[in-house]
Amino acid sequence: MIFEGGIRLIKRLASHLGIQPVGILNANDSGNANTALVRARHVKCDESPDACKNCSSSGRICDGYAIHRLTYTRSTLCLPTVGSHICRVLNTDERRYFSYFQHHIIANFVAFFDCQLWQRLVLQMVDAEPAVYHAVNMLAAIHEDSVGRKMQLTGIRLDYPRHRFALEQSTRAFALLRKRGRSHDPQVREVTLMCCLLFTLSEFLLGHYHNAFSHLQSGIRILNESQEVESGSKDQDVVEAFRRLDIMGAHYGIGPFMASNLQFEDQGLSSFLPPKLKNLEEALQAVRYLMAIEVPWVTKCWSLSGTEILANYDQLCQKQRAILSALEGFAERFEMFCQHKYATLGQKEQRGADLLRLQYLSQALIIKICLMHGPVPEYLIPEFVTLLAAHEAFIQKSPERPSIFLDIGIISGLYCVSNRCPDYRLRVRAIKALQSWPHFQGMMNSNLVSAIAIVRMQSESGMSCQQETMPVLFDTEENLTQFFEGLAVT
């Protein structure tokens, strides 16, 4: 659930292999707009394609911007052309990556649940806001490169053509945002939040978690200062995206910071669940509400020492029972809903319903073991078996496996099995399940989670696992070393 300890284990193994971290950004490096993408070069011009107007109009030689053109092979993905509704000059690469965003990234984001943020709002903003358009292209280029590398965390690599293109798009987006920021346009806040979200996701894809969290917290700060938005506002979908990422950040011991997420604890568990679930959207909202309370609490529990748990055991157990009771209440209502409605749902909605079932199964087991330090008792193995089998069945049943999405997914459940199950054979199966579907679930990367599980097994067994329990992740020791070198860089 919380990945801080796992990341420390990875650093320990990297050190054991003789790998030194390189290129890691100093925590004090980042300003408001100084992400790794922008810091890669100094911006002196106005970012106009081919020739800088600021420089050429004054007779100076432009040293800041030479547009990079990508080359495509026969195997390159064929994409529909961009519609003519965008009223600005577009070069070939920009057209291609906006089309990629429209027809592939959006499809990933809404693979399990509809979301107006991606299906409507972002496209409306792209049409009217050049900064959002360039930020979308940046995300598209980084995502396509990540898919080609099976979602490995590479950091920004200027020897990668798509990364160079993403860099150009990011600097143009920031230049436009800075220009808009000096105006009193009421749309500036909305544009800034959307770009902030797109940059957050791009930095997570690269593995720049420090920069990604800086962007995320900047957006949350804007929302907190403006007291978020009125219910029903067109900004509400953007707020929900930040809210979910804020809760996910608790897995890493960061946050939550959003005022609305902090208020969930005070509202209690009784108000989140209607007497009867009418549709899948109600079930999804109930799970999101419950996770906003449960995830930060579990993270806090796993950070406590054994002494601290004993000192507060009665209070912690009372909260544990309350959350388990809420999960059981949801499960009862959800299974009743599925009994009457599942067969009438479309294929996409059925996959969403299956994911909701995985989510409450995962969270129930995580809650049960969150106060256990040391080995998990073997009497819980049947519950790990049930949870793992449900995840394996879902993966096998899913013909479409999105590479990035922001909502609930399979990673937290498989993390639980692969890191805490007493039976190492089940851990290996969970790791292989993670490896079979390289993807990002919000900020959680399946490759990173599987690596954490492998390192934990090696740590628990004295840096060496028995042959029958060692997962097949790397063909050679060289590939293993390359993987940890990549993690060290990011």
N, C-alpha and C positions, 0 to 999 in steps of 0.2 A: 504493500500500500504506500508506505513512505519510501522514497527511493534514495534519500540521502545516505543511509547506511550502505546500500548497494553500490553507490558511486564511490564511496570511500574504499570498498572492497576492490573495485576495478582499479583505482589508483594504486592500491597495494600490489595487485598482480602485475600491473604495468611496470612498477618499480622492480618487482621480482624478475621480470623479463628484460630488465635493463633499458626500458623505454623512458626517456625524459620528456616531460611536457614542453612543448614549444608553441609559440604563437598565441598563448593564452592572454586575453586582454586583461589589463589592469582594471580592477573594480572601480577605480576613480577616473577612468578614461572617458566615459561617455557623457556628453552633453545632451541637450535636448534633441539634436538631430544627428549626433555623431555616432551612428552605428558603424559596424565593421564595413558595411557596404559603402558608406560614404567616406570613411577614413582612408580607404584604399588609395584615393588620390585627392589632390587639392583642387577645389572647384573655384575657378577664377572668372569663368565666362557665364553667359546667360543660358547655356545648354541648347542653343538652337542647332538643329541638325546640319551637318556639313560645314557650316561657317557660323562663327559667333558674331551676332549683330553688335554687341557691345564693343568687341575688339575691332571688327572690320570697319565700323562706322567712324571710328576715331583714328584709323590708319595704323593700328597696332597689329602685331602678329599674334594670332590666337594660340595659346599653349595649353588650352584646357579641354578641348572636346573634339575628338575625331571619331565619328560614328562607326561602330563595329558592325560588319555585315556577317551574318551566320551563313555557313554552307550546309547543304542538306544532301544526304545520300538517298539512294533509291528506297532504302528501308525506312526513311523518315515518315512519321505519321502523316497521313493525308487528312487535311482539315477543310471544312467548309469555308467559303469566303466570308469576310465581314460585311455586314449590311452597310448601306450608304447613309445610315442615319447619323453617323458620327461626323460632325461638320468640322473636320480639321485635316491637315495633310498627314497621311500615315505612310511610313515606309513599309517595305515588304515584311520585315521582321516583326514590326509592331502589329501589322494586320494578322500575321500568323499566330502570334502569342495571345492576342485578344481572342481570336477564334478558338485557340486551345483552351483558354480560360472558360469561354462560353460552353464549349461542347464536351469538355473533359473534367476540369476542376469542379465546376458547378455540379456536374453529375456525381462526382465523388462526395461532395458535401451533402447532397440530398439522397444518397443511395438508400438510406433506411428511413429517414423522416423528412417530410417537407419542411422547408425553411424559406420564408419570404425574404430574408436577408440576402440569400444567394439567388433565388429564383426571380426576384423583382428589384429590390432596393439597390443592390450594387450595380445592376445594369442601367438603372435610371441615372445613377450618379456618374457612371462612366460616360454616359451620353452628354452630360452637362459639365463635368469637372475633369479637366486635363490631368490634375494631380492624381486623382483616383485611377484614371486610365493608365498612367505610367506605373503606378503601384501595382495594379492588376497584372500588367505585363511582366513586372519584376517577379511577382509570385509565380506566374505561369512558367517563366524560364527556369527558375530554381526548382519548381516542382517537376518539370519534365526531366531535368538533369537528375534529380533525386530518384525518380522512377527508374531511369536507366541504370542507376547504381544500386538498385534494390533498397532504397531508402536508407543507405548508410549515411552517417553524419560526417561530412567532409570538410566543413568550414568553407569560407570563401576562397576560391581557387581561381586566380586570374588566368591560369593556363587552360581553364575550361571555357570554351566559347560562350556557353549559355550564362555562365557567371559574369563574364565581361558585359554581355548584353544586359543582364539584370542590374549590374552596377550603373550602367548608363541610364537605365530607366529610373533607378532609385534616386540618382542625383537630380534628374529632371523633376521628379515628384517633389523632392525636398525644396528645390528652387521655387517651384510654384507655390508650395505651402508657405514658405517664408514670405513670398510676395503677398499672398492672400492674408497672412497673419497681420500685416500692417493696415489692413482695411477694416471697416466696420460692418462687413457683410454678415448678416445673420446666419448664413449657411456655412460660415467658416468652421464652427464647432462640429457640425455634422460631417463635413469633409475631413477634418482633422481626425475624428474618431474612426472613420472608415479607413483612412490611410494608416492610422496607428494599428488597427487590427490586421491589415494586410502585411505591414512590416513585422508585427509580432509573429505571425505565422511563417513568414519567410525566414526569420532568424531561427525559429525552432527547426525548420527543415534543414538549415545549415548546421545546426548543433550549437549555435551561439546562444546558449541559455541565458547568460548574463544580459546580453543585449535585448533578448526577447522579453525577459521579465521587466527590463527598464521601460520598453515600449508599453507593455501591458499595464504597468503601474502608472505611466503617464496618462493613458486613456482612462484608467480608473480614477485618477486624481481629477480629471476634467469632469467625469460623471459625478463624483462626490461633491465637487464645488458647485455644480449646477443642480444638486439634489436629484440626479438622474433625470428621468423624464416622466411626463404624465402617462398613465396607463392608456393604451390605445394609440399613442403617438407613433409616427412612422419610424422614430428612432428606437422603439421598444425592442426590435429584433437585434439591433446592434448592442443594446444594453444586455440582452440575454446572452449574446456571444461572449461579452466581457465577463458576465457573471459566471458562466460555466468555466471559462479559463481561470478565473480567480479561485474557484473552488478546486480545480485541478492542481493549482499551484501549491495547495496544502500538502499534496503528495511529496513535494520537495522541501517542505518546511517553510514555505513562503506564502504568507497570507493566511486567511482571506483578508482583503482590504476594503472591498466594496461595502458601503454602508448597509445596503439591503441584505447582503450575505451575513453581516454581523448581527443583523436584527432577527434572523431566522431562529437563533437560539432562544431569544426572549419569547418568540411566538409559540414555542412548544411544538410537540409532535402531533397533538390531537387535531389541529386545524388543517392539516395538509391533505387529508384523505376524504373525499366525498363518500356518502353512504353507498353509492353505486357508480361504477365507471361506465359512462355512456359511450365513450369512444377511445381510440388509441391516444389521441392528444391529451386527454385527461390523465391517462395512465402515465404518459411520459412526464407531464408536469408534476405529478405526484412523486415520481422517482427523483426528479431533479430537486424538488423541495427537500425530500428526505436526505439526499446526498449532501445538500448544503449544510445540514446539521451533522450528519454522520461522518463525512470525510475529515473535517478538521478535528473532530473529537477523537477518532481513531488515530490520526497522526499524533495528537497530543499524547495519547496512551502509549504509543510505541516509542515515544521519546522519553518516557518516564523510566527511572531506575526501578529495580525490584523493591528497594526500600521505600521509594515514593509511592509505588502501587500499594504496598502493604499499609502504609500510613493513611491512605485514602480509599481503602478497599471497599468499604461499605457504600460510600458515595459513588465510586466508579461502577460497582456492580448494579446499583440502582439505575444508573444511566444506561448501562449495557442492557438491562432487562427492558427498559422503556423503548430503546431503539429496536431490539429484537421483536418486541410486541408490535411496534409500528410496521415492521417488515412483514410480520405474519398477517397483520390486518390487510396490508396491500396485497400480499400473495393470495389471500382468500378472495378478495374482490376481483383481482386480475384473472385468476383461474375461472371464476364464474363468468366474467366477461368473455374469455376465450371459449368457454364451453358453448356459449350462445352465438358468438360473433366471428370466431376465427375462420370458419369455413367460408364466410361471406366476404372476407378481406381479400384484397388483391395481393399479388406476390410480394410487392414491396412492403405493404403493411404487415403481411405475415412475417417477413424477415424482421421488421421492427418489433413486432410482438415477441418473437423468439429472443431478440436481444434484451427486451425488458425482463423476460424470465431469467436469462443468464445474469442480469444485473442483480436481481433480488437474491438469487441463489449465492452469488459471489459475496454480496455485502453481508448476508446472514453468517456465512462461515468466517469472514474477516472479523466481524463483530465478536464471534465466539472465541477467537484466538487472540484478540488484541491485548488482553491482559496477561497473556502467557509469555514469560521470558524463558528462553531456552527451548529445548525440544517440545514439539506439540505431541500430546498423548496419542498413542496408537488407536485408541477407541474412536478417534475422529477420522480415521482413514476411509471408512465407507462414505463419509460426506465429501471427502476429496475425490473419491472415485466418481461419485455422482456428478460433481461439479465439472470434472475434467471430461467425462463422457458427454455431457451436455454441450460443452464447448467444441469438442471434436465433431460432434454431429452437426452443429451449426456451421462450422467451417466447411465440412464435406457437402452440406446442403446448399451452400451459397455459391452460385456460379459466378456472381460478380463480387469482387473483393476490392472495395475502394482503398486507395492508398493514402487518403487523408480525409478526416471528418472530425467534427467538433463535439459530437454528442457521446452517449454511452457506447461501449464496445466490449471487446473481449480481453483487453490487456490486463485490467485489474484482477479479473478472476484467474487468468493464467499465471499472473505474477504470484498470486496467493498460493497456487498449487506448486509452482516451480521453485518457490523459495521457502515454504513452510511445511510442506507435506512430509510426514515421517518416512514414507516409502520413496526411496530415490528413483525407483523405476517409474513411478508416476510423475516425479519431477522431470525426468527425461522426456516423457511423452508430452508434458506441458511445454517444455522448451522447444521441442520439434513442432508443436502446434504454432507457437509464436513465429518460428522460422519459416513456416509454410505460408505465412501471410505478412510480408514486409509492409508496414504502414505506420502512419501517425494517427493517434487518437487524441486530438487536441495537441498537447505538448508531450504526450507519452509515445516513445518510439519503440516498436516491437523488437528491433535489433538490440537496442540498449537494455531493454528489460530482460531479454534472453541472455545477454552477456552478464548482467547482474546475477542471474540465477546460476549460471555456470561458475562464476567466480565464487559465489557463496558455497556451492557444493565443494569446490576445490579447497576453500578455506576451512570448511567443516571437516574435511577428510585429510587435512594436512597437505594441501596443495596438490593432491593426486587422488583421483577417483578410480574405483575399480573399473576394469575394462568393460564389463557388462552394463555399467551405469553411466559411462561417459558419452554424452551426446555427440553426434556427428555434426559439428558446426563448421569446422575448418579442415580442409583436406591436408594441410601441411602446417608445420610449426611456423613457417614463413607467413602464411595467410593469417594465422593467429596474431603474430607480431604486427602485421600491417593493420589489422583491425584495431588493436590497442594504440598504435601510433595515430590512427585517425581520431580516436577518442581523446588522446592527449592534446592534439591540435585544437579540437573544438571545445 
